[in-house]
Amino acid sequence: MLRKSTFLMLLALTLSFTSFAQEAWSLQKCIEHARQNNLTLRQSQIAVSQAELTELGSRKARLPNVSGNGNFGYQYGRNIDPTTNDFVNSRIGFNSIRLDAGVTIYNGGRIKNTIKQSEFDLAAAKEDANTQFQNISLQMASSYLNILLSKEQVTIAKRAIEQTREQLSQIDKRINAGTVPKADRLDILAQIARNEQTLIQAENTVEINYLTLKNILELEPDYNLEIIIPADLMNIEETAEAYTLGSVYQQALGTQSSIKASEARMKSAELSIPIAKAGSMPTLSAFAQLDTRWSSASKNVDGFTEPAFGNPQPVLIDNELSSVSFPSADPILSNNPYFNQLDQNFGQAFGLSLNIPIYNNHRNKINIERAKLGILSSELNNRQAKQQLKADVQNAIASARAARLELTASETSLEATKAAYSNAEKSYNLGAINTLELTTAKTNLDTAELNVARAKYDYVFRLKIIDFYLGKNLNLN
């Protein structure tokens, strides 16, 4: 029994230490964790890396290109000896090695403009990634505030249960004293049951909101996540009335990555026209070439045999046919070594190449017209993005002002409900109202407290949306 008690004590201490050692997550920590682990954000970073590679490839297009090739094989039958260009009728082994180099000197500015275009495309990809990050951050703030709201709802529900249980204790005393009927106890028990139901719903909402936050953070559902509760959430320097559409919209134009990405794409589209026009411009290139060959048919002449007279040949001399023998000597041949041939057949070439396009089925003209349409499309997209931003800013300010009015109204309602409940308690103690009327007043009070909590967090979130458009860091401290 002692061992079991010792084990349970150690287990409790371990769990207590683990809970104490766990670091609570602030909103900033959640956002930074999502930046590194959220799949959507990681996907957007891949798009940035691809744009970086495209931009690097555009820059490297200015460098020379060098390529080498070689072949080895056999020829059968009547063929041309690749080293002597003579016709031979035999099996010949051959080998050739070649190295080519080339560099573009002028191509109508295509490389220069392609580099600029890829830079704008890279900037647009980075701003797209920032847009994704901003959207995830806003979702994070919403989930974070929903957890805080649901936690406060749990606190309100627990407090309501405690208060109702105190009422039950007082009523039990009055029932025992015979001042109120036993049936009054049933209304209080029903109120406790409703409060417990509200508590369960609030606790379930906490779990659901935590799961939503874990999903954004790419954490496992069973991860023991706990967030930091800000000390003074309503310590807000600005109010919704302090913001105007003009001022917020002008700042949002300079802070929103979606607008920056749209403008970068518009500049990229503008470069499509000079790139398309370069297709009708001459291209001047420099080239150089090294090559050598080997053939198994190549022979070295090491000398000649002793001259000898061959068979007489008929010859016409002074119109008379005579027979004459001529001396001849045969060459003494040996195989020409492989590396000797490579040295003997080594050749070089260099020069300039000019390509002047004359007619290519209207391809360049079509590309220019397509580039013009691309510019028009990007300009319209930019205007649409700005119009949407203005509408979003206007909606954010209107929603924040409405949330502020809702908070003020709910606070006023709470004060009135508190006064009504206090009066109901006094009336009940005097016997002027029954238990049902008292529990109804208590229910109204609980509802008013929940409404204030809801309105408070909604107002804070609406202000955070305005901060988002102003380019401020999202925090709750």
PyMOL commands that set and color helices and strands:
alter all, ss='L'
color gray80, all
select helices_A, chain A and resi 2-21+27-37+39-60+110-177+184-217+240-242+245-255+257-270+272-280+338-344+363-429+435-470
alter helices_A, ss='H'
color red, helices_A
select strands_A, chain A and resi 65-75+78-80+87-89+92-106+283-295+299-304+308-309+313-317+320-324+327-328+331-335+347-355
alter strands_A, ss='S'
color yellow, strands_A
deselect
rebuild
show_as cartoon
